[in-house]
Amino acid sequence: MIVIINSQFSDIANVASFIFCKRKNIIMSKKLLSEDTVIIWNANPIGEYRNFLYEKIGRDFIDNMDYSNFQKWLFANSGKTLKEVVDEHFYNDEANSLKDLLSERRCDIISQPDKDFILAFDKSLNEIGYDCENTISSGYVWSPLMIIYGKTGTKSRPCIARIYIHDDGINLRLYFTNINKHRAYIENAPEYIKTIFYGGQDCPCRPDCPHKGQKVYTFDDKNYQKCCHADFRIVAPKIEEMSDYMGLLAEFYPVKKVKPVK
């Protein structure tokens, strides 16, 4: 028996409805989506995506993914149309490389110089033990698309960098702690490296930031304080500055043993 449910849900209601439908073997109605629908996180109820793919691909595809894994699948396919993901399921048996992903229609917003930078940065991070799992995902509230780099071969995959992909260019976000420990290196670095720490946004929560003390450091007799709402970001990173970006990462993340991604 199939019960049809109207699907104008909030995220919480959507999760609850999915659990209810999964237990009762109920299929939610498909009325919002078509093959031309672009996957955008939070634009449509997750149950609608599941139902559409149930009809187009089959029950095995849906039954083999719990809610959490389906959510991750949506993130990883953000920006694609439903027709594109259906066609990939049936006609693409090989895992896509990052270069393949950058050639997809959803990545047409990325300029060729930025694509060149992404591939060069990816290769450099692979060489020091970090990777993006060949995934370009939703950028949540930060950007249309995003690439996240985590530690290769670890379950928690601590993040070293993210690339935010916008319509007008890319931003490179780097993750640093214990800044004062590396003060000498930064003070002798090129100006565009110093700017990552000297410039940018100071803690926007001041003076009552609940996170203050997370990143507090001093350069040129000036105190800086950054929390989770402020970050170390390079707007429009340049491939010719790559060696200095990697030198900075090596200063904060010394490599004990290089383990390239296969």
N, C-alpha and C positions, 0 to 999 in steps of 0.2 A: 504494500500500500504506500502511495506517495502522497505526502501532505505538503501543500503549497503554503509558504510563509512569506508575508510581506517583509522586505528587507531594507528598511530605512533605520539602520542601527548606529549607535555610538560604538566605539571600539569595545567597551566592556560588554555591551549587549551582544555584539558580534561574536565575541569569544564564548559567551554563555550559550548563544544559539548554536554555534558549531558543536559544542560539547553535547548539547541536548540532541541535535540531529545525528551526531555520530553514534550515540548510545541507542537511539530509537530507529536507526537506519532510515532517517527522513532526509529527503533531498530538498534543498532550498531552491526557490524559483530563480530562473535566469531571466531577468527583464531589463537589467541595466547595461549589459555588456554585449559587444559584437566582436567580430574578428578584427575590426579596426580600432578597438579600444586599446589605448596605451596603458601599460601597467604603471601606475603612480601610487606610491604608498599612501594609504589613508584616503584615496579618492573614491574607492568603492568598498563595500563590505567584503571581507575576506571570503565569507561563505558564497558570495556571488562568483568570485574567481574559481573557487573549488567546484561549484556546480557546472560552470561553463566548461572547465577542463575535464570534468567527469563525462560530460556529453561528447566532447570532441576527441578525447584521448582514450578514455576508458576508466573503469573502476579501479584497476590495479594501480594506476598512476596515483590516484588519490589515496587509496587505502594504504599504500606503502609510505606515506608521509603523515606524521602526526602534525598537530597544529603548529608547534614550534618550528619544525623543519619546513613546513609549507610557507611559513612566514619568511624564513631565511631564503627560500626559493624565490619568493616574490621580490625580496630585496635585490637578489643577484640578477634578476631579469627586469629590473626597473628600467623604463624607457622603451622597452620592446612592445610591439603590438601582440595581442593574443594569437593572431595568425602566425606571427613569426615564431613564437614559442611552440606552437602546435607543429609547424613545419619542421622545426629543429628536432623535436621529439621523434618524428617519423623518418626524417631524411638525413640527420647528422649523428652518426654513431661515434665520431671521434671527439675527444675533449678539445675545446678551443684554447689556443694560446692567447696571451694578452694581445699580441699583434692581430690575431683573428678578431678578437672582441672589439678592438679599436676601429676595425673596418665595418662594423655593423652600422645600420642606419641611425641608431640612437646616438652614435658617437660622431655624427656629422657636425655637431656643434663644436668639435675640437679641431683647432687649426693643425696643419701638418707640422709646424715647428713644435707645437705642444705635444703632439703625438710622438715626435722624435724624442722630446725630453722624457716623456713617460716611459718609453721603452729603454732609454739609456739609464734612467734612474732605477727602473725595475731590475735591469741587469746588474747594476752596481750593488743594489741591496741583496740580490740573490747571492752575490759573491761573499757577503759578510754574514749570511745566515738568516736573511729575512725574505719573506715573499708575500704576495697578495692572493695566493691560491687561484691565480688566473681568474679573478672575479672583479667585475665593475658593478657596483651595487647602487641602490638609492642613496642619495646624500641626505636623507631625512630632511631636517629644516635648514641645513647649511648650504646645499647645492643640489642641482638636478641629479648629478651622478657623483660617485666617490670611489676611490681606491684605497683600501686599508692594508697597511703592511704590518704583519706580525712575525714573531719569532718562529722560524721553521722547525717543525718536529716537536712542538710543545702543545700541550692541551689548552693552556690558557692563552697562548699566542699574544704575549705582551706587545703592545703597539709601539712602533718606533716612528711611524710617519703616516700621514694621510694626504691624498691628493684630492682636493675639491675641484670638481669640474663644473664651470659655469658657461653660460652662453657667450661670454666675452673674454674667456681665458681660464687659466687654472691657478690655483693657490696651493702651495706646499706647506703643510703644517708638520712641524717637528716636535717631538716630545722630550723635554729635558727636566731634570731635577738636580739638586745640589749644585746650583749655578756657581756659587762662590768658589767651590773647589776647582773650577776651571777658569777662574778669572784671568790668569796670566795668558792662557791660550786665546781667549776672546779679545783681550785688550791688544793683542798683536795680530789679530786677524784682519782681513780686508774690510773696508767700511761696510760693504753690503752684508757681511756676516755680523758685524757689531750691531747693525741696525735691527737685527732680529731681537736683540736683547735691550738695546738702548731705546729704540723707537717702539712703534705699535701701541697697543692699548694697555694701560696700567689697570690695576684691579678696579672694575667699575662699581664694586660693592662698597667701596670706602665710605665712611670709616668703620662700618659695622659688618665687614665681610665675615661670614661664618667660616670661610676657608682660609683666612689670612694666616700666614706662616707656612703655607704650602710651598710657595716659591718666593723667597725674600732674598735679595742680593744687592750688592753695592758695586757700582762702577763710577769712577771719577768723582768720588765723594757724594754721589747721589744714590739714595735708597730706592729700590724698585720692589714692588709687591704685586704678584700675579696669582690669581686663583683659577678655578676651573672655567670661569667665564671669560678669561683672557688667555691667549695662546701665543706660541712662537711661530710666526707665519711669514712665508716669503710669497709676496704677490708677484705673479708672472715670473717664475723662476727661469733661469737661462741655462741652456745646455753648456755654454762655455764656462759657467761658474760651477759646474758639477764637481770638479775635484775639490773645491773648497767646501761644498755642502757635505761631501763624503768625509773630508778631513774633520769637519766639525762633529759628524756622527761618530767617527772613530774615536774622537776625544772623549765623548760621553759613553760610548758603547764599544770599548776595546774588544777586539776579536781574539779569542783564545785559539780557536780552530776554525778555519774556513771550511764550510760544508755546502758546496753549490747545490742548487735545486736541480734534480734530474728531470 
